[in-house]
Amino acid sequence: MPRETARRGMTGRAVVSLVVLAATVYLLLTTAPRLGLDLRGGTQIVLETKNSPTVTADAETTDRTLEVLRRRVDALGVAEPMLARSGDNRIIVELPGVRDPREAVEVIGRTAQLSFHPVVGVGSVPGEKPDTRVLPDEGGQPITLGPAALTGEGVDEARSSIDSQGGGGWLVSVDFKGDSGRAWERLTGQAACSPPGDPTRRVAIALDDKVISSPQVSPQVGCGVGIVGGSTQITGQFSPAEAKDLALLINAGALPTPVEIIEQRTVGPTLGAAAIDASARAAVIGLALTALFLLAVYRLAGLIAVGTLVAYAAVSYAALLAVGATLTLPGLAGFVLAIGMAVDATVLVFERAREEHSVKRGGSLPRSVSRGFSGALSAIVDSNVTTLLAAGLLFWLASGPVRGFGVTLSIGVVVALFISLVLTRLLLHLTMRGFVARRSRLSGLTHEGRVRQWVNRRDPEFLGKPKRWLMVAGAVVIAAIAGLFVAGPNLGVEFTGGRVVEYSTSSPADVEQIRDAVSDAGFPRAVVQMSGEKDIAVRTEPIDDDATERIRTAVAGVTGDATEIRDEQIGPSLGAELRTKAVIALCLAVLAQLIYLAVRFDWRLGLATVVALAQDVLIILGIFAWLGKSMDGVFLAALLTVIGYSVNDSVVVFDRVREVRGQRRKEPFPRVVGTAVLQTLPRTINTGIGVLFVLGALLFLGDGSLADFALALLLGLVAGTVSTVATAGPVAILLDKRWPGAGRPVRKASRTRERDDNGAVV
């Protein structure tokens, strides 16, 4: 690469960095965050399902209605909503950050029964079947419809777009699936037999018994042939919002039974100011300790790492604002953790630069930094791509909070790649030369460090007996799994449902004091929030009447009086369909990662990674069961984070396995794996310590639910690091012994002439 080309590359990085940072500053200054139910509250809507001529509004029907509503709420773009069944025929919907509750009410409450009818005449047609209906078209002229030829159940997808041929309005394109496409051909083929201009050449499209469009079949369509291709367009001069809402309703599906909105009110945040402040302090302290650690270990390079972490936080937060994501406290905690884990890519480069300078070749500081980036590039890309695959599938296939997690994770991965490959490289290029290059010890990248000094004295043959490692790992997993059967999982309200009790007070109450009183009464995890101006709602796990009375007494002790106005059992907010989708999405995400690793590395290494991942999940589930900790929605987010971290750690090690095996083709594979583990150990320890500071602060200083969140992540951090050595490595060794060839490089190693960022040959 000529010097001029390298210089242009750095100029391009500088321009991209300035553009991204300028856009970040603009978004931070001009966009207000959308806070979640736990931080700000939102709008609560209570719906009641009604009997229809064919369906009874029982608990089962209400549950199916709830899942349809969840799909509609997700499509509205409202992240982190709360939906739960209350009693047998009521549904509570809480929507954070909804600026126009009336729009939400109108969309989620409509039945949305879509049907396609032949037009059999104008006005009343004698002799037609009893189910013939007379409905007005968009011109006001009565038209008589025949029985529905197909319904919305046959629709595969609907999307809104501009009607470029109809005067600039908006339309909705509809694609049919299966036999519905042929039914559409028959319907339009029958209509095409009428002459142009005749009303019976039309096809009526009705939504909730109202004709929303009755287009005439084109004269080019032949009689009996119909419109082929399995799609159509619903026109009607819709506004953009109307077209979007119509497409949303069609995609989400029809409600199994009609619903009636019986209550709408504003609710307060589910978390108190004290809990939010404690979590904020924990986050600041954790990040400050991480920054001090980086400065102590990497000196000037550590200062650059701290600066890039600040940039990562700002760019990621701005990206969340840009997509309109709802910010919840667990989400912000995960975001803070992502900042701590974002140091991983930077530490990879730093340790590789140290290795190049101190262990392998020596040379100038700029050349060592350039080689550090070149050596760490594949590990950075592979670890982030595997995480991005999982995040994408969670977004596309899951729903509810799992889908929101996929959005946050995707943004974090993309921003981390930009920070590490563009901004960090640019800053190192500008600083690691001149005065710093002549006094290279200031950089923090030219000495081995204590961990590497210890590593250099270790024997890489420590994995020579892989079965012993797997026996110990298996014993730990069995002990953990026993907790799931002996102690049993303590599932949270989101999974099991619970009870909601609402009290009316004579005067406005201090919700913070009520939270403390309810907690002291023996319900530390109860959700206490204002409901309207004076009412107090308490949501907790399933409890008996005596426990309910203790809660009422606690509330009355603060307010002076507490009159019970509602007491209902509520179903799980994470319903069966959402859980099923989450499991399917997660399984497909793991499968996609396995396929990627099999193609990028080797199927043996990919399988070893998945085995280690499964072990980490089982260990965390088992420990939480033994400790009696609640497995709620926050725990689910933590578990998803652990899965990403576990895969990331294994990918870094196996990337080095591939490199070492390419250099030492005749060396036994157990020694190759041991060498790779030892060579990447400085990165593992330094990254782990950086994340540990954040987790420790959240664990000891954060709110109760966030403390459990931090505990799950802390366990995952330890388990993920150990499982890479004790499980993934030994499994890969055994697979290689049975099917030789694991970790072989994609192509033969060859000597190449390397150049630094200035284009000089190194």
N, C-alpha and C positions, 0 to 999 in steps of 0.2 A: 504494500500500500504506500504510494508516494506521500511525501511530507505534505504536499498541498491538499491531497485527498483527506488525510487525517485532520488537517487544520479545518477544512470545510465541515468535517463530521462534528468537530467540537463546536464550530459556529452554529451548526444546525441544532445541537443539543442546547446551546445557550438560548437560541430563539424560541425553541419549544418550551423550555423552562420558564422563560419570561412570559410567554403567552398564557401558559397554564396558571402560573402564580398570579398574573394580573386578573384572569377570570375568577380565580379563587377569592381574591380580595373583593372583587365586585359582588360576588354572590354573598360573601359574609356581611357586606355592608348593606345590601339591598333586600335580602331575603330573610324573612322571619321563619324560625323553625316551627314545625308542626309537632307539638308535644302530645304524648300518649295519654291514655286514661290514668296511668299511675302518677304522672307528673302534673297534668292540668285538668283532667276530667274530660267531659264531652257531652254528647247528647244521648239520652237513653230513650228508646222507643219500646213500648210493650205491645206486642201483637197477640191477637187471639184467633186461633183457627176455628173455622165454622164448618158445620156439616154441609155437604153438597148432596145433590140427588143420588150420587153414586158412591160417595166416600164419607165415612164417619170420622170426625175430628177426635181421634184418640191419641194416646201417647206415641204410638208407632208412626202415625200419619204426621204428627207434629214434629217428630224427629226428622222425617224425610223433608218436611217443609223447611226445617232449620238448615239442612245442608244446601238446599236450593238458595236460601237467603244468603248463606255464607259465600256461595259462588258469586252472587250479585254484589255483595259488599266488597269482595276482593276485586271484582271488576271495576268498582267505583274508584279504586285507587286508595282506599282507606286501609292503611296497614294497621296490624295489631288491633282488630276489633274484638269485642267480647260478645259471643252469642251463646245463650244457654236456654234450655227448656225449663219453664217454671210451671210446676203442676203437670196436668195432662194435656192442656190445650193452650198454653201461653208460651210466648217466646220473648226473652229479654234481649234486646240488641243495644249495645253501647258502642257509639262511633266517636273516636277521637278526631279532633281537627276538622270536623265538618262545618264549613262556613255557612252552607245553606241547608239546614235540616229538612226543609220542605222538599227539596229535590231528592234527598235520600229517602224520605218517607214515600214519595210518589213512586220511586223506582222499585224499592224493595218490597213494597206492599202490593204491587199489582200481580194479578194471577198469571197473566201472560200466556193464555191458551191460544196458540197460533194454529190457523187452519187455512186450507186452500180449497176453494169451491168453484164448481162450474156455475156460470150465470145462465139460468134457464129462461129468463125473460125480464121484461120491464113491468113493474107493478105486480099485482097478485096474479098468479098463474093457476087457474082451476085444474084440479085433477092431479096436482103434484103430491108427493109423499108428505105425510104429516110433519116431518122434521124440516120441511122447507121454511126458510125464514125470509122476511122482507126487511132489507137493511138499506140505509141511504149510502150512495157512493159519494165521492168527494164533490160532485156537482150538485148534490141534493136530490137527484132523481131516484125514486125508489127502484131497486132491482131485486129480483127474486133469485135466491141461491139454491142450488141443489145440495145434497148431502156432501160433507167434506170428503174430498178425494185423498187427502193426506194431511197430516198434522205436524206440529213442531217436533215431534219425536223423531221424525225422519230427517231433521236438519243436522248436518255435520258441523257447519260453521257459518257465522254471519259476521259481516264487517261493513263499516260505514265508509263512504268515499264521496267525492264530488261528482255530481251528474254533469259531465262535460258536454253531453248532447241534449240536455233538457233544460237549458236556461240558467245553469250555474247553481242550481239547488244541490241538495245532498240526497243520496240514495243508500239503500242497504243491499249488498250482494249476499245471496244465500246459496250455499252449496248443500246438496242432498247426499245422503249416504245409502248404500245398499239398494233395496228394492224401491226406495222412495224416488230415486232418480228415474226409474222406469215408470212409476206412477205419475210423475210429473210429465213425462213424455206422453203418456196416454191422455192425461187431462188436457194438455195443450194441443195434442193431435185431434181430440174431439172438438175443441173450440175452433180449431183452424178450418173445420168443415163448414162453418158459417161464413157468409160473405163479409168482406171488409166493411166496417161501419155498423154492422149488426151487433146489438148488445150481447148476444150469445157468443160472439167471438172473444169475449173477455174472460179473464180468470180473476176471481175475487180473492183477495188475501185479507183475512180477518184476524184481529187481535182482541181477545176478550169480547167476542160477539160484536165487534165494531169493524166495519170494512175500512182498512187503512190505505188500500190501493186496489184498483181494479184495471190493470193494464190490458190493452187489446193485443192479441197475438199478432205478430208481424205478418204482413201479406206474403212474405217470402217463405213462411212455414207451411208445408204441405199438409193437406187433410190426411189424418191418420198417421202422420209421421211425428209431428210434435217437435218440441224443442229438446234437442239432444245435448249431452254434455253434463247433465245433472246439476244445473245451476239456474238461477233467475235473479232478477233485480226487483226490489220493492221501491217504487217511486212515489212521489207525493209532495214534492217541494218541501222536504224536511229541512229544518235548520240543522247546523252541525250538532248541537246538543241533542235534538230530537232523534237524529239518525244514530248517534252514539248510544243513546239510551235504548233505542229499539234493538240495535245489534246486541247490546248487553243482555236484554231480556230474553232474546231468542237463544243466545249462547248459554245463558244460565239455566234455561229450562223453565217449564211451567210449574207453578206451585201445585202440589197434589190436592190442595183444598183451598178455598178462599180464606183470606185473613182480613181481620179488621184491626185497625190501629185504635187501641183503647186508652193509650196514655203516651204522652211525650213530655220530657222534662230535661233540665240540665242537671248533671251530676258532677260532684267535686272529684278531686284526685283521690286515688286509692292509697297513695302513700303520703305520709306527713312530711312537713318541712324538715323535721329533725332527721328523718331517715335519708332524705335527699341530701341534706347538708353533710351528714356523716359519710355518705358514699362519695360525694364530691371531694371532701377532704382526703379520703382514702386514695382516690384516683390521683390527686395532686401529689400526695406524699410518695406514692408508688412510682410515679413518673420521675419525680425529683431524685429518688434513690437510684433509679435506672440511669438517669443522666450522670450522676456522680460516679457510678460504677464504670460507665463508658469512658469518662474522663480519666479515671484512675488507671484503667487498663490500656487505653489506646491514645492518651494524651491529645495531640493536635487532631489526629484522625478521629478520636472520640468526640472532640468538639464538633467536627463536621457531622458525625453520626447524630449528635443531639440536634443540630440544626436541621438535618434531613428528617428526623422524627417529628419535629415541630411542623415542617412542611407537609409531611405525610398526614398528620392530624388535621391540618387546615384544608388540604386538598380533599381528603376523604369526607370531611364534614361538609364542605361546599358541594361535593357531588351528591351527598344525601339530601341536601337542601334542594339541589337542582331537580332531582327526580321526585321530590315531594314526599320522601319517606317520613313516617311517623317515628319520633324518637321516644323510646321508653327507657326506663332506668336499666333493665337488664341489657337492652340494646346498647345503651351508652357504656355500660360496663364492658360488654363484649368489644365495643369500639375502642375503649381504653386498652383492653388486653391486646387488641390487634395492633395498636401502636407499639406495645411492648414487644410483640412478636415480629413486627416489621423490621426490628433490628437484626433479624436472622440473616437476611440477604446481605446487609452491610457487614455483619460479623464474618460471613462466609468469605467476602472479598478481603477483609482485613487479615484473616487468618491465612488465606491463600497467599497474600502478598508477603506476610511474615515467612511462610514456608518457602516461597520462591527466593527470598532474600537471604534468609538465615540458614536454611537447611539444604537447599538444592544448589543454587548457582551463585548467589550473591549478586553483585552488580549494583548499578545505580538505583536510587529510590524510584524515580519515574518508571524505569523498566520493571521493577518489582511490582509496582502498582498495576501497570498495564498487564503483566502476566497474571496478577491476581484476579483481575477482571476476566481475562480469557479462561483461566482455569476454573473459576467459579460459575461461569455463564451457564453451562449445561445444567448444573445442580439447581441454580436459581430458576431457570426456565422450566425444568421438569417438575420441580416441587410446586411451582405456581400453576402450571397447566393442569396437574392432577387435581389441585384444589378447585380450580376454575371449572373443571368438568363436573365435579360434585355440586358446586354452587349453581351452575346452569341447570342441571337436572332437578335440583331441589326447587328452583324457581318455576320451571315449566311444568313439573308434574305434581308438586305438592300444593298445599293451600294454607291459608291462615298464617300463624307465626313461623311455620317452617319455610313457607315461601318468602316471607319477609327476611328470614335469616339468609336465604339464598341471595337476595338482593344486596344485603349488607356485605356478605362475604365476597360477592363478585366485585363490588366496588373496591373493597379492601385489597383484593388481589391485583386488580388492574393498576390501582394507584401505587401499590408496593413495587410493581415492575417498573413503573415510570420513575419512581424515586430512586430505586437502586441502579437501574441501567442508564438513566439520563442525568438526573440531578446530582447524585452522589459521584458519578464518574466525572462530571464536569467540575465539581468542587475539588475533588482530589487532583485532577489535572492542573487546576489553577494554583493549588497550594503546595503540592509536593515537588517543588522545583526551586531553583535559585537558592535563597538563604536556607530554606528548610532542607533541600537536597544536600547542601554542604554540611549541615548539622542534622543528620538523618535521625539521630536518637530522639529529637523533638517530635518526630512524626508519630512515634509509637508503633511503627511497622517494621522496624529493623532488628528487634530483639525477639528471642524465642518465646519468652513468657514462661512462668512457672509450670503451667499445665503441659506445655510442649516439652519442657525439659524432663518432666516426669514421664511423659509418653515415650520419649526416646530411650528410656531405660527399661521399658516393658518388652516382654517376649510376645510377638504376634501369634505364637502357637497356642494361646490360651483357649481358643475355640476348637482345639484338636479333637475333643471328645464331645460332640454336639448333643448326644443323647442325654448326658448328665445335665446339661443346661436345660433341655426340654423337660426332663423329669422334675426339676425344681420348679420350672414355670408351670407345668401341669398341676403340681401340688398346690401352687398359689391359686390357680384358676378354680380348682375343685373346692378349695376352702372358701373362695369368694362366692361361687355358685351355691354352696350350701346355705349361705345367708338368704338367698332368694326362696329356699324351701323351708328353712327352719324359722327365720325371723319374718320372712315375707316382705314384699315390696310395700312401702308406705306411699301409695299413689296420692297425688294432690287433688285438689278440688277440680282442676281442669280435666282430669281423667275419670274421676268417680262421681262428680256432682256433689251436692251438699244441700245447705239450707240457707235461705235468705230471709232475714227478719227485719222489718222496717218499723221505726218508731216515730211518732209525732211528739214534738216538744212544744211547750207554750212560748218559748223564746229561742232566738238563735243560740246555738251551742258551740263551744270550742271543740272542734273535731279532733284536735291533737290530744286534749285531755281525755276524750272518750276513747281514743285508740289506746292510750296508756291504761285506762281503767279496764277495758275489755281484755287487754293483754294480761294484766294482773289477775283477772278473774279466771285465767287458765286457757286463754285463746290467743296466743301470741301471733298466730298466722291468719287470724280473721281479717278480712278486708272491710274497713270502716270508711264510709264516705258520705258526704252530704248528698241528699236527694231532694232537690228543690231548695226552698229557702230555709225551712226549719226541720225537715224530716232527716232522720239518720237511718242509713241502711247498713246492715251487718251481714256479710256473706262468709260462711264458714263451712267446714266439712260436715258430713252428716252427724247430727247431734240429737239427743233426746229432749223431752220437754223440760227436765230439770236443768239441763245445760242452757236451754233457751231462757229460762227464768233467771239464771245467774247473769246472763248477758243483759237482760232487761234491768236487773238490779244495778249492774255496773253503769249502764247508761243513765239511769235515774239518779245515781249518786252524783253525777256530774251536772245534769241538767235540772234536777229537782223533780222532774216528772218525765215519764216515758210511756206513752200510750201506744200499744201495739196496733198497727194498722194493716200489716201484711205479714204472713208467715207461710212460706211455701217451700217445697222441695224443688231444687233445681237440678237439671241434668248436667253432664259434663260439657264444658265449653269446647274441649277438644274431642269432638264426637268420633264415632266409629269410622265414618267415611274419611275424616281428616287423618286419623291415625293410620288407616289403611293406605291412603295416598302417601303419607310420610314414609311408611315402611317400604312401599314399592319404589318411591323415588330414591330412598337411601340405598336399597339393594341394587337398583340400576346404576346409581352413582358409583358404588363400589365396583360393580362389573365394568363400567366404563374406565375406571382407574386401572383395573386389572388388565384390560385390553391395551390401554395406552402403555402401561409398563411392560407388557409382553412384547409390544412392537418396539418400544424405545430401548428397553434393556433386554429382557429375557423372560419367558413365561415363568420360569422357576423363581426368579426374583420378585416378579409381580405376585405370585401365589404366596410367597413368604411374607410379603408386605401385608396382604389381606389377612393372613393368619395372625400376625402381630396385632393388626387393627382389631380383629374380633376378640383377642385376649384382653386388650385394653378396655373395651366396652364391657366385657363380662366382669372384669375386676372392679370397675367403678360401680356397676350395678350392685355387685355383691357387697362391697364395702358400705354403700349407702343403705342397703337392706340391714346389715349387721348394726349400723349406727342408728337405725330408725329415722333417717333423714327423709324429708319429703321429696318425692319425685314428681315435680310439677313442670309447668311450662318453662320456667327458668332453668331447671335441671336439663330439660330437653335441649335448650340452646347450648348449654355447657357440653352436653354429650356430643352434639354436632361439631362443636369447636375442637373437642378432643380427637375426634375422628380425623379432622383435617390436620391437626398437629402430628398425630401418629404417622400418617402417610408421609407428611413432609419430612419427618426425621428419617424414616426408612429410605426415602428417595435420595436424600443427601448422602447417606452411607453407601447405598448401592450404586450411585453414580461414581463414587470413588472406587468401588469394587471393580466396575467396568474399566476404569482408567488404569488401576494397578494391574489388573490381569492383562491388559494390553501391553504393559511394560515388562511383566514378568510371566511370560507364557508357560514356562516350565515349572513354576512354583506351585506347590500343592494349594488347592482351593481353600482349605481351612486357614492356611497362613495368609492368603490373599485377603480373605474376609477380615481376619484379625488385624492385618495391616491397615485396611480401610477404616475400621472402627477406631483404631488408635490415631490415625492421621486426622480424622474428623472430630476427635474428642474435644480439642480446644474450642472448636466452634460450638459443639453441643453444650459444654459446660458454661461458656460465656453467654450464649443465648438463653440457656435455662436460668442462670442467675438473674439476668435482666428481666425476664418474665416473672421470676420468683418474687422480686421486689413488689411488682404491681399486685400479684395475687396475695402476697402476705398482707399488704395494706388493706385490700378488700376483705380478707378473711377476718382480720382482727379489729378493723375500724369501720367496716361497712355495715349496712342494714342486714337484718337476719336472713332474708331471702338471698341477698347478694353474698353473704358469708357462705351459704351453702353452694352458691354458684362458684365462688372462688375455691371452695374445698374440692368440688368436682374437677375443676380445671387443674388444681394443684396435684390431685391424684393422677389426672390424665397426663400432666407434664412428666411426673416421675415414671408412671407406667409406660408412657410412650418412649421415653429415653431408654429404660431398662429393656423393654420388649424388643427394641431394635437389635440389641446385643444378645439377649438371652433367648429370644424366640425367632425373630426374622433371620438373623445370621445362621443359627444352627439349622433351621428348616431349609434355608438355601443350600447349606453344605450337604445335608442328607439328600435333597433332591438332585444335587449335582452328582453325588455318589451313585444314585440310582439311574439318572439320565445325564451323563456328563455333558458339559458345555455351558453351564450357568455363568453369566457375567462376561461372556466373550464380547469383545468390542465389535461394533457394527462394521468397521472396516479396519484394515491393518494399520498399525501405528506407523507413521512415516516421519522423517525429519523434515521440518518445514522451517523456512526463514521467517522468524517472528519480527514484528515491528512494534514500536511503542506508539503512543498517541500522536507523536510528531512525525511518524513515518520512518524513524531510524531503525535500522536492522539491529535486533537484539539476539 
